[in-house]
Amino acid sequence: MTGRAYRVPPIFITLGLLVLASDTADSPKGPSHWGDLKPEWKTCKTGMSQSPIDISSRSAIILRDSNVFQTCYIPGDAIIRNRGHDISVWWELGKAGSILFNGTSYSLQQCHWHSPSEHSIDGSRYDMELHMVHFGPANEIVVISNLYHSGSPNGFLSHVSGQIQSLIDKKEEMPIGAVDPRHIKEDGKNYYQYTGSLTTPPCSQGITWIINQKVLTVSSDQVDLLRQAVFDYAKENARPLQPINGRQVYLHTPTNQ
């Protein structure tokens, strides 16, 4: 494994000792103060298209379409990384497949977890949220989000639980061999779409969010493991909800539904 193979783009640099926990949002380094900590993070404070948001299912504009969003994932060698504020799985860009969205291919680079969920639906937050981060030909970003409530164990998390256990409170990474993103099993038939931002500094905007409408399950033990693995300041690593500021949210459904 080389640093080059799993290069971390500047927008995903380690956040050091930032406070990400939602219950400490008003601390001097918490989310409400990110825009004041560094000039390059000012968008966290001034941006008008920030994420996450609360999605109103009644207000979403329904679009009946087909083949707008397709997954083309394949197994690829991966590493698992404890970044302190979250646990993430990384593939070499382009080696684990891609999605096809509106006719453009976006390569999968990494996925990571937030607990509780960052986005909410009709005012309800969930136990966990998974983000799958994809890059387009001009470094455009599309993030696919899965929401989870407490229930049966999540198969993808079960696959990497042993490695997560070994990374508890360690800002380290390790190779984990071939990992198949298809095991994440996002639904993809009905999904919300809106334009937002990264949910950590520098809070860059222009990010396309695809949020699967179907809520999946995760066990309470798996959520507890993710919280144990990260550093104490990030036990709850969800950014507070941001104003929607008049943005449109779309609900894509198949034409035959």
C-alpha positions, 0 to 999 in steps of 0.5 A, a space after each residue: 500500500 502506498 500513499 499515492 494509491 490511496 491519495 486523500 484529496 485536500 478537501 478530506 484532510 484530517 481535521 485534527 482536534 475539531 469538535 464534531 459532536 452535535 452535543 458540543 456544537 457550541 464549544 470553541 472548536 465546535 461546528 458553529 465556530 468552524 467558519 471562524 477558525 481558519 480563513 479557508 473554512 469561512 464557507 462553513 459560516 457564510 455558505 447558503 447551500 450547506 449540509 446536512 438538512 432536514 428533508 421534508 417528504 411532503 415538499 420534495 418535488 417528485 420526478 418519475 424517471 428511469 436510469 438516472 442513477 446506476 451503480 457499477 461497483 466492483 470488488 477492489 483492494 481497500 484500506 480501513 482508516 481511523 481518522 479520529 473523527 470517523 471510521 472510513 474505508 478507502 479504495 484506489 480511485 477508479 478501482 472499485 467501480 463507479 456510479 452513472 448519474 445523469 450520463 456522467 461517471 463518478 468513481 467511488 473513492 471512500 465510504 464513512 459512517 456518522 452516528 447519529 445520522 446527519 440528515 433527517 427526514 421529516 424531523 426524524 434523525 436516525 441511528 446511523 448514516 453512511 456516506 459513499 463519496 464519488 469523484 467525477 472527471 472534473 473532481 465534481 463530488 456526488 455523495 450517496 447516503 444511506 440511513 439506518 435505524 436500529 434492528 438487524 446487523 448490517 452486513 457490510 459493517 459485519 465484514 469489517 467489524 474485526 478491523 474496526 475493533 483493532 483501530 479503537 482509539 488509534 489514528 491508524 490505517 490498515 489494508 483489508 484486502 478486496 472489499 466489494 462495495 456492492 455489499 453496502 446494498 444501497 437501494 437506489 430505486 427511490 432517492 432524494 437529491 439536492 445540492 449541498 456541501 461537505 459536512 466537515 470543513 472546508 464545507 465546500 459547496 456544489 456537492 450533489 447529494 443522493 439520499 436513499 429513501 429506504 431506511 436500512 438496519 444496523 444493530 446497536 452493537 455496531 453503532 456502539 463499536 463505531 462510537 468506541 473506535 473514534 476519539 472521545 470528541 467524536 462519539 457523536 460525529 454528526 454536524 447540526 442541521 443547516 438551513 435549507 435556504 429555499 433549495 429544491 429537494 427532489 424525490 426520484 421514483 421509477 417511471 413504472 412505480 
